[in-house]
Amino acid sequence: MSKILIRGAKVLGGEPQDVLIDGETIAQVGTDLDAGDATVIEAEGRILLPGLVDLHTHLREPGREDSETVLTGTRAAASGGYTAVFAMANTFPVADTAGVVEQVYRLGKESGYCDVQPIGAVTVGLEGKKLAELGAMHDSAAGVTVFSDDGKCVDDAVIMRRALEYVKAFGGVVAQHAQEPRLTEGAQMNEGVVSAELGLGGWPAVAEESIIARDVLLAEHVGSRVHICHLSTAGSVEIVRWAKSRGIDVTAEVTPHHLLLTDEMVRTYNPVYKVNPPLRTERDVMALREALADGTIDIVATDHAPHPHEDKDCEWAAAAMGMVGLETALSVVQQTMVETGLLDWAGVADRMSLAPARIGQAKGHGRPVSAGEPANLTLVDPAYRGAVDPAGFASRSRNTPYEGRELPGRITHTFLRGRATVVDGKLA
C-alpha cells in the first residue's frame, strides 16, 4: 500500500491537522507534515472521523439476495462512511448456527468494502422457543458476541433470562427487539391521533416500553448485558435512564429515521414510511434527540432494512416494514444533532463509531484518530447540500424515505485499514 496524506482535515471537528496513513496504520497526526512520496488529499473544511460502525444492519444474504447481498450492502456501508457493520440474523436460513454465521463472515471478508460481524439468533429459527447455538456461534470463526432475534421479540421471559445467563459466560450481549406481540397484533403504525384519524391499527408505545422494563430488570437480576434495539418512544427513554441510574448494564440505540420523521408522514399512505418500530410523534422525536445528546441513548444504528420494489410499491397494509439507511445516516445525524447544536462532531464520532464498536467488541474499529491506530477513517464534507437520489445508491434496494429531500453532508472518502473504499464520493 502507498502512503496517503490527508491534509488540513478537522479531526473530530477540531483544529485542522494532517494525518499520514502508511499501509494499514495511521503513522502521524500533526501540522505541516511532510508529504514525501504520499498521495495527498486536500481536506480543507472537511471533518475526519473514525470509520463509522453500525450495530444493526440487515444484509439479507443468505436467502433474500433480491433485496441485498453482503457485497451490495457493504458497498452501501462504505458509501455511507462505515468501516464495520453487524449483520442481523433474520436471513434464510436463519443465522442460528455456527455454519451460517461463518458463511456471512466469509462473504464479508470477500467483499472487502467493510468488515462484517454476524449477529447470531437468540432462538432457533427466531421462533422464541429454544435457545440457538450461542456458545458454538461465539466459538466459531465468526466470533459472535451479539445475539438478537431482531424482527421478532424474545417475548418469553424465561427464554430471555436464559439467554442473558448464557452470554454472560463469555461477555456477550443480547440485543432485544422490544415489541410485546399481543399488544401489536394487526398494528400498522404508531397508536395515537393520526392512527385514529386514518383508521389504521395502532402500535402503542407501551408495547415497546413494557418489554424494555422487563428486560432491564432481568439483566439486573442476572448481572448480564442487554442492548435495546431501535428505541423509539419518550417512555422508553425514561426507563433506560432509570435503569442506568441503578447501575444496570443496559445500552440503547436510536435509528436516524426516528430522529427525524414522525407519524404525520403516514398521512401520505406511502409505504416507504412503514417501519418497525413505527414512526412516532414529534414529542418522541425530541425526547430521542435529547437522550442521544445526554448519553441515555448510547448509539445511532441504521436498522438498514432493504426490500425489493414489489414489497414496497403496493397498498399500505400489504407492504413490508423497513427502510434503507446506511447511505444517508450521517447526513440525518448532521441535520438533527449537529446543526441543532445537540452534538458536536466528537459526539457524533462517539455515538456512531466508538460506542457501537465498544458494545459489539469490533476489534480495530472505533479507535482514536492518532498515530499507531488502524487507519479506519471517514472524511466528510459538512458544507455539502443535495437532494437524496436513490438511483445513485450502492444498495440493491431503493426504499428510502428521503427521496428528493435535501440533506446536508457528503462522504468524500472512506478508508478500511488504509485502503480507500470510497474516493471523491465514489466507490473505489
C-alpha positions in Angstrom: 0.0 0.0 0.0 1.2 3.5 -0.8 1.2 6.3 1.8 -1.7 8.8 1.9 -1.6 12.2 3.5 -4.9 13.8 4.4 -4.0 17.5 4.6 -5.9 20.1 6.7 -8.9 18.0 7.9 -10.7 18.9 11.1 -10.1 15.8 13.2 -13.4 15.2 15.1 -14.3 18.7 14.2 -11.3 20.3 15.9 -8.5 22.3 14.5 -7.1 21.4 11.0 -4.5 18.7 11.1 -2.6 16.5 8.7 -3.0 12.7 9.0 -0.5 10.4 7.4 -1.5 6.9 6.6 1.2 4.3 6.0 -0.1 0.9 5.0 -2.9 -0.1 7.3 -2.0 2.3 10.1 -2.1 6.0 11.0 1.6 6.9 11.0 1.4 10.5 12.1 -1.0 13.2 13.1 0.1 16.8 13.2 0.5 20.0 11.3 2.7 20.7 8.2 3.6 17.0 7.8 6.0 16.2 5.0 4.1 14.6 2.2 7.2 12.9 0.8 6.0 10.2 -1.7 2.5 10.1 -0.2 -0.7 10.6 -2.2 -2.1 13.9 -1.0 -5.8 14.5 -0.3 -6.6 18.2 0.3 -9.2 18.2 3.0 -9.7 21.8 4.0 -13.1 22.3 5.6 -13.8 18.6 5.9 -14.3 16.6 9.0 -12.2 13.5 9.7 -13.9 10.8 11.8 -13.0 7.3 12.8 -14.7 4.8 10.4 -18.4 4.5 11.3 -19.7 1.3 12.9 -23.3 0.1 12.5 -24.5 -2.3 15.2 -27.8 -3.0 13.3 -27.7 -3.8 9.6 -29.8 -6.2 7.5 -27.7 -7.7 4.7 -30.4 -10.3 3.7 -27.8 -12.9 2.5 -28.3 -15.8 2.6 -31.8 -16.2 1.2 -33.1 -12.8 0.2 -30.5 -11.7 -2.3 -33.2 -9.9 -4.3 -33.2 -7.3 -1.5 -29.5 -7.1 -0.7 -26.3 -9.1 -0.7 -23.3 -8.9 1.6 -21.4 -7.3 -1.3 -24.1 -4.7 -2.2 -24.8 -4.0 1.5 -21.1 -3.4 2.3 -20.7 -1.2 -0.7 -23.6 0.8 0.6 -22.0 0.9 4.0 -18.7 2.2 2.6 -20.6 4.8 0.7 -22.1 5.9 4.0 -18.7 6.1 5.8 -18.9 2.8 7.5 -15.9 0.5 8.0 -17.8 -2.2 10.0 -21.3 -3.4 10.2 -23.1 -6.0 12.3 -25.4 -8.2 10.2 -28.7 -9.2 11.7 -29.7 -12.9 11.9 -33.1 -12.9 10.2 -31.8 -14.4 7.0 -33.0 -17.6 5.2 -31.8 -19.9 6.7 -31.6 -18.0 10.0 -28.2 -17.3 11.4 -28.7 -19.6 14.4 -25.8 -22.0 13.8 -22.0 -21.7 13.6 -22.2 -22.7 9.9 -24.5 -19.8 8.8 -22.6 -17.1 10.8 -19.4 -18.3 9.3 -20.8 -18.1 5.8 -21.8 -14.5 6.4 -18.4 -13.7 7.9 -16.6 -15.2 4.9 -18.8 -13.2 2.5 -17.9 -10.1 4.3 -14.2 -10.9 4.1 -14.6 -11.5 0.3 -16.4 -8.2 -0.3 -13.6 -6.0 1.0 -15.7 -2.9 1.4 -16.1 -3.1 5.2 -15.8 -5.6 8.0 -18.9 -7.7 8.6 -19.6 -9.1 12.0 -22.5 -11.5 12.1 -25.1 -11.3 14.8 -26.4 -14.7 16.0 -30.0 -15.5 16.6 -31.1 -15.9 20.2 -33.5 -18.7 19.5 -33.7 -21.4 16.9 -35.4 -20.1 13.8 -36.3 -16.9 15.6 -39.2 -18.8 17.0 -38.7 -17.8 20.6 -39.0 -21.4 21.9 -35.5 -22.8 22.2 -32.1 -21.2 22.6 -29.9 -21.3 19.5 -26.2 -22.4 19.5 -25.0 -19.3 21.3 -21.7 -20.8 22.5 -20.9 -22.5 19.2 -21.5 -19.3 17.3 -19.3 -17.4 19.7 -16.5 -20.1 19.4 -16.8 -20.2 15.6 -14.5 -18.3 13.2 -17.1 -15.5 13.2 -16.6 -14.9 16.9 -20.1 -13.8 17.5 -20.6 -11.5 20.5 -24.1 -10.0 19.8 -27.2 -12.1 19.7 -30.7 -10.9 18.5 -33.9 -12.2 17.1 -34.5 -8.7 15.6 -37.6 -8.6 13.6 -39.2 -10.6 16.4 -39.1 -10.0 20.1 -37.8 -12.6 22.6 -41.1 -12.3 24.4 -40.8 -15.3 26.7 -39.2 -14.1 30.0 -37.7 -17.4 30.8 -36.0 -17.7 27.4 -34.7 -14.2 27.7 -33.4 -14.9 31.2 -31.6 -18.0 30.0 -30.1 -16.1 27.0 -28.8 -13.4 29.3 -27.3 -16.0 31.6 -25.7 -17.9 28.8 -24.0 -14.9 27.1 -22.7 -13.6 30.4 -20.3 -16.5 30.5 -18.3 -15.1 27.5 -19.1 -11.4 27.8 -21.7 -11.4 25.0 -24.8 -9.2 24.8 -28.4 -9.8 23.9 -29.9 -7.2 21.6 -33.7 -7.1 22.1 -36.3 -6.1 19.6 -38.7 -4.7 22.2 -42.2 -5.5 21.0 -44.9 -7.2 23.0 -46.5 -9.3 20.3 -50.0 -9.5 21.8 -50.2 -5.7 22.1 -49.3 -5.2 18.4 -51.4 -7.7 16.6 -52.6 -6.1 13.4 -50.7 -2.9 14.1 -49.8 -0.8 11.1 -48.5 2.4 12.6 -48.0 4.3 15.9 -51.1 4.3 18.1 -52.3 7.9 18.5 -54.2 10.7 17.0 -53.0 10.0 13.4 -53.8 6.3 13.6 -57.3 7.1 14.9 -57.9 9.6 12.1 -56.6 7.3 9.4 -58.3 4.2 10.7 -55.1 2.2 10.8 -54.3 -0.4 13.5 -52.3 1.3 16.3 -49.0 0.2 17.7 -48.9 1.5 21.3 -45.8 2.9 22.9 -46.4 0.5 25.9 -45.7 -2.5 23.7 -42.1 -1.4 23.5 -41.8 0.1 27.0 -43.1 -3.0 28.8 -40.5 -5.3 27.2 -37.7 -2.8 28.0 -38.8 -2.5 31.6 -38.9 -6.3 31.9 -35.5 -6.9 30.3 -33.5 -4.3 32.2 -34.8 -5.9 35.4 -33.8 -9.4 34.1 -30.4 -8.0 33.2 -30.0 -6.6 36.7 -31.1 -9.9 38.2 -28.7 -12.0 36.1 -25.9 -9.5 36.1 -25.7 -9.6 32.4 -25.7 -7.1 29.5 -28.8 -6.2 27.4 -28.9 -3.8 24.4 -32.2 -2.2 23.3 -32.6 -2.1 19.5 -34.2 0.9 17.7 -35.6 2.6 20.9 -38.4 4.8 19.7 -40.5 6.4 22.5 -40.2 9.0 25.1 -41.3 6.5 27.7 -38.6 4.1 26.7 -36.0 6.8 27.2 -37.2 7.3 30.8 -37.0 3.5 31.5 -33.4 3.3 30.2 -32.4 6.4 32.1 -33.8 4.9 35.3 -32.1 1.6 34.6 -28.7 3.3 34.1 -29.2 5.3 37.3 -29.5 2.0 39.1 -26.3 0.7 37.5 -27.9 -1.8 35.3 -25.7 -2.8 32.3 -28.0 -1.6 29.5 -27.2 0.2 26.3 -29.6 1.5 23.7 -29.7 2.6 20.1 -31.8 5.0 18.0 -32.2 5.0 14.2 -31.7 8.1 12.1 -35.3 7.9 10.8 -36.6 8.0 14.4 -34.6 11.2 15.0 -36.2 13.0 12.0 -39.5 11.6 10.8 -42.9 11.4 12.6 -46.1 9.5 12.3 -47.5 12.5 10.4 -45.7 11.2 7.3 -48.2 8.2 7.3 -50.9 10.5 6.2 -49.5 10.1 2.7 -50.2 6.4 2.8 -46.8 5.9 1.2 -45.4 2.5 2.3 -41.9 3.9 2.3 -42.8 5.3 5.8 -43.9 1.9 7.1 -41.2 0.7 9.5 -40.8 -1.4 12.7 -41.0 0.1 15.2 -43.2 2.7 13.7 -42.5 6.4 13.3 -43.7 8.1 16.5 -44.8 11.6 17.4 -42.9 14.8 17.4 -42.7 14.6 21.2 -41.0 11.3 20.9 -38.6 12.5 18.3 -37.5 15.4 20.5 -37.1 13.1 23.5 -34.9 10.7 21.4 -32.6 13.6 20.3 -32.2 14.8 23.8 -31.5 11.3 25.1 -28.9 10.7 22.4 -27.2 14.0 23.3 -27.1 13.3 27.0 -25.9 9.7 26.6 -29.0 7.9 27.8 -29.2 6.5 24.2 -25.7 5.3 23.5 -25.5 5.0 19.8 -27.1 5.6 16.4 -27.8 2.4 14.4 -29.3 2.4 11.0 -31.6 -0.7 11.0 -30.8 -0.7 7.3 -33.7 -2.8 6.0 -33.7 -3.2 2.2 -36.7 -4.5 0.3 -37.3 -5.1 -3.4 -39.6 -2.7 -5.3 -42.6 -5.0 -5.2 -42.6 -5.3 -1.4 -43.0 -1.5 -1.1 -44.8 -0.4 -4.2 -48.2 -1.7 -3.0 -51.0 -0.8 -0.7 -50.0 0.2 2.8 -51.4 -2.9 4.6 -49.5 -5.3 2.4 -46.2 -3.5 2.4 -43.1 -4.8 4.1 -41.7 -2.8 7.1 -38.3 -1.2 6.8 -36.1 1.5 5.2 -32.6 1.5 3.8 -30.4 3.8 5.9 -26.6 3.2 5.5 -26.0 5.8 2.8 -28.0 8.6 4.5 -27.4 8.0 8.2 -24.6 10.5 8.8 -26.4 13.2 6.9 -29.5 12.8 9.0 -27.5 12.9 12.2 -25.7 16.1 11.0 -29.1 17.7 10.4 -30.9 16.5 13.5 -28.0 16.6 16.0 -25.1 18.7 14.8 -26.9 21.6 13.1 -29.3 21.8 16.1 -26.3 22.1 18.5 -27.2 19.0 20.4 -23.9 17.2 19.4 -20.5 18.3 18.2 -18.6 16.1 15.7 -16.7 14.5 18.6 -20.0 13.4 19.9 -21.0 12.1 16.5 -17.8 10.0 16.5 -18.7 8.6 19.9 -22.3 7.7 19.0 -21.6 6.3 15.5 -18.1 4.7 15.9 -16.5 4.5 19.4 -19.6 3.4 21.4 -21.0 0.9 18.8 -17.6 -0.7 18.4 -17.3 -1.0 22.2 -20.7 -2.5 22.6 -20.2 -5.0 19.8 -16.5 -5.6 20.6 -15.4 -4.7 17.0 -11.7 -5.0 17.1 -9.7 -2.3 15.4 -12.8 -0.1 15.0 -14.0 2.9 16.9 -10.4 3.8 17.7 -8.9 7.3 18.2 -7.6 9.2 15.2 -4.0 9.0 16.4 -0.6 7.5 15.5 -0.4 3.8 15.7 -4.1 3.2 15.3 -5.7 1.3 12.4 -6.5 3.6 9.5 -10.2 3.1 9.5 -11.4 6.6 8.7 -14.2 8.6 7.2 -13.8 12.1 5.6 -16.9 14.2 5.4 -17.8 17.4 3.6 -20.3 19.0 6.0 -20.9 22.0 3.7 -22.5 19.9 1.0 -26.2 20.1 0.4 -28.1 18.0 -2.0 -31.3 16.1 -2.7 -31.3 12.4 -2.0 -31.4 10.4 -5.2 -31.8 6.7 -4.6 -30.9 5.9 -8.2 -27.3 6.5 -7.1 -27.4 4.2 -4.1 -25.0 1.3 -3.9 -27.6 -0.7 -2.0 -29.6 -3.2 -4.2 -32.8 -1.7 -2.8 -34.3 1.8 -3.0 -36.8 2.0 -0.2 -35.6 5.3 1.3 -37.9 7.8 3.0 -35.7 10.6 1.9 -36.0 10.6 -1.8 -36.0 14.2 -3.1 -35.3 15.6 0.4 -32.3 17.9 0.8 -29.9 16.6 3.4 -26.5 18.0 4.5 -23.1 16.4 4.3 -21.4 14.0 2.0 -18.9 11.2 2.5 -15.9 12.0 0.2 -13.5 9.3 1.4 -13.7 6.1 3.4 -10.6 4.1 4.4 -10.6 0.5 5.6 -7.2 -0.3 7.1 -5.6 2.3 4.9 -7.2 1.2 1.7 -9.6 3.7 0.1 -13.1 2.1 -0.4 -14.6 5.5 -1.4 -12.7 8.2 -3.3 -14.2 11.6 -4.1 -17.7 10.3 -3.2 -17.5 7.3 -5.5 -16.8 3.6 -4.6 -13.2 2.7 -5.3 
